[in-house]
């Protein structure tokens, strides 16, 4: 009897081992198929986005050719993560509007707003790196270009700004304040930092002194490499209230320190584009619905 029980135990053990091995094999197969599906989905999304870009460029070029205007930059999409394609579709190819871009670089490379100036839009560009500011001012004659770093309410005079040199598109990782996510990127790139003094002010002051300060803005693009909280603490959203905010934010959306500030000012996070969160003002529900429908994904 004892021997029979032991034999049964061995049989059950072998069967259990076989079942576990089969489950592991099945799990690996499922994972492999999931990865294949993800890769196919990514390829389809990339192809769809390229088609959207092509259609938008063709439509804008045809529209501009049919209605000649003053000399403007050639229409092309230049943003790093297709934020400009998203905004072009969101505003349905409009030929006029108002924008803000903080971290405008030289006004051309990786610019989100350049194609909109080509369409006939105007706006405010803010860039703290002196050489980039000078290049931006030359390249973007229809925009009001400001040389400054932006901080919380009360910021004035000058401030020490940290210019990152030597990386691709030199200066785009430069910063006033940083956070753990930006520090990791700097370390990964073995970045060299050069500290300089730059004018220091707030977004509210810049917009108050810009042309037509009371005219509404359609969108604002914020790329300040970790200084988002300070910037929004000096940004009177109740007064200026761009309809759409695109904010580069490397923090997880659920723990982002800047998200509560923006949402408490009447905005709702609609979608994400790369590491940019897209917020739309709640008072424009149709624009919010369109942003969700056009979004490139969430994170």
N, C-alpha and C positions, 0 to 999 in steps of 0.2 A: 504493500500500500504506500509506504514511504517513498519507494523508488518511483512509483507511478506519479505521485505528487511532484517529485523533483523533475521528472520528465515533462510533466505538464507546465511547470514553472519555466523550464528552459524553452519550451515551445512558445509560451506566451511572451517571454522576453525577446526571443528571436522575431516573433511577429511584431512586437512593439517597435523593435529596432528597425524592422523593415518598413513599418508604417511611418516612423519618423523620417527615415531616409527618403521615402516617397514624398512626404510633405515638404521636406527641404528641397527636393528636386523640383516639385511643383511650384514652390515659392520662387526659386531661382528662375524658372521659366516665366512666371508671371512678371517678375521684376525685369527680365530681359525684354519681354514684350512691351512693358510699360515704357522702358527707355526708348525702344524703337518707335513707339507711338509718340512720345515726347519729341523725339528728333523730327519725325514727320510733321508734327504740329508746328514746331519751330520753323521748319522749312516753308510750310504753307503760310504761316504768319508773316515771314520775311517776304515771300513772294507777293502776298496781299498788300503789304506796306509799300513795296516797290511799285506796285500797280497804282496805289493811291497817290504816291509821289508823282508818278508819270502823268496821271490824269490831272492832278492839280497844277502841275507846271504847264501842261498844254493849255488848260483852261485859262490860267492867268496870263500866259504869253499872248494868247489869242485876244483876250479882253484888252490888254494893254495896247496891242497893235491896232485894234479897232478904234481906240480912243486915245490918240497921242496926247501926251502932256509934257511937262517940263522934264529936263534931263534928270534921270534917277538911276540908282544902281540897277544893274541887270537883275531880273527876277531869277532867283535860285534859292533852294532850301539849303541852309547852312548849319542848323542846330545839331548838336551831338547826338541826341536821342529822338530826333524827329518831333520835338515839341512844336516846331513851326508848322509842320504838316498838320498836326492835330489842331492848332489854333486857326490855320487857314480853313480847314473844314468846319470847325466850330463856328466861325464867323462867316461862313458860306462865301468866301472869296470877296468880301467887301472891299471897295476901293478907297475907303476912308475910315479912320478910327484913331485912337490914341493909345499909346503903350508906354510902359516903364520897363527898363532893364537895368538891374543892379548887378555889377560884375560884367560890364559890357565888353571888357577886354579891348581889342582894337576896332571893334564895331563890325568886323567881318568874319574872322575865324570863329566858328562855333556860335555865331550870333543867332539868337532866336528872332530878333526883330528886324534884321536886314531885309528879308523878303517883304515885310509889311511897308517899310519905307519905299521899296521899289513900287509897291502898289499905290502909294500916295498917302499912307498913314504918317503921322508925326508923333513925337513923344519925347521922353526924357531918358537919357543914358547916363549912368553913374559908374565911374571907374576910378579906383584909388591909385593904381600904378601910373606914375607920371608919363612914361613913354607910351604906354597903351592909351592913356587919355589923349595925348597929342595926336596919335594915329587915328583914334576914334573921331576926334573933332574934324580931321581932314576928310575922313571917309564918309561921314554921315552928316552932310550939310543941312538936312531937313530936321535934324534932331537937336534938342537942347542938351548939350554934353557938359557934365559936371565932374570936376576932379575932387573926390572926397571919399572918406570912409564913413560909414553910417553907424550910429550907436543909439543908445536909449535917450529918452527925453533929457534935455540939459546938456547934451554933447556939443562942444564948441571948441574953437581954437585949433589945436593940432594934436595928433596922437601918433604913437609909434605903430607902424604898420609893417608886417612881415612879408617881404616879397620873396617868393620862391623862384629861383633862377635855375636854368639849365634843363628843365624838362620840356617835353613837347608843348608847343603853344605857350612858351614861357610866360609865367604870370598867372595862369588860370587857377593855380592852386594857392595863390597868395592869400593871406588872411589877416584879419584884425584880431579875432578871437578864434580859438579852435576847440575841438572836442575829441573824444576818444576815437571816433570813427575817422576823422580827418587826420589825426596823429598817426593812425595805423597806415593810412595811404601815404603820408609823408615818409614814414619809415620804410615802407615797401619800395618806394621810388628813390630812397637814399637822397632825399631832396636837400639842396643847399638853400639856406635862408639868409636874406640880407635885410636888415631892419632900417627903415627910413621914416622920416616924419612926413605926415600928409595932413591936409585939412580934415577936420573932424566936425561932423554935423549930424542932423537927423533927417530921415526921409520926409518928415512933415515940413521942415524948413526948406529942403530942396524943392518940394512940390509947391510950396507957398510962393517961392521966388521964381518958379518957372513960368513961361508964357501961358496965358489963359488958365490960371490956377483953379478956377471954379468949374472948368469944363470937365466932364466925367472921363475917366480912363476905362478902356475896355479890358486891358489885362496888364498885369505886372509879372515880370520874371525875376526871381530872387535867387542869386547864386553867390553866396558869401562864405562858403567853406567853413561853416561852424559858427558864424556870427548871427544866425537867424534870430535868436531870442532878443538880443540887444537891438537889432534893427527894428523888429516889430514893436518893441517897447517904445521906440521913437517914431512910430508910424501911426498917425491918426486915421485909422480905417473908417471911422464914423464920418469923417469929413471928406476924404478922397475916394474911398470905396471902389477900387477897380472891380469890374464884374467878375474877373477870373484872376486867381493867383496861382502861379506855378513856382513852387518852392523846392529847390534842391535840399533834400533832407535825408542824410544817410542813416538816421535813427529808425528803428522799427516804428511804423505808424501808430501802434498801440501804446508806445512809450515815448513818443516824440515830445520834447518839452515845448516846442513851438506850436504844435497842433491845438492845444487848448486855448492859446492866445488868439489864434485865427478864428477858431470856431465860436469863441465867445463874442467875437465881433460881428457875427451874423453870416458866417460862411459854412459850407458843408464840403467835406472831402468827397470828391466825385469819382476819382480814378487816380491812376499813377502812370507815369511815362518814365521808364528807367528808374532812376533814384529820385525822380521829381514827383511830389504830391501835387495834385490838381484840386484846388478849392474853387467853388463857385458860390457867389453870393445868393443867399436863400430867397431874396426878393425877386429873383429872376428864375422861376421854376422851369420854364421851357428851356432856358440855357443849361440849367442843371441836368435836365433829362437828356439833352443832346450831348453834353459832355460825357455822361455815363455810357451812352450808346456808342460814341466814337472812341472811347478810351482804348488804349493799347494794352491794358491789363492792370492788375492790382498786385500789390506786394504785401 
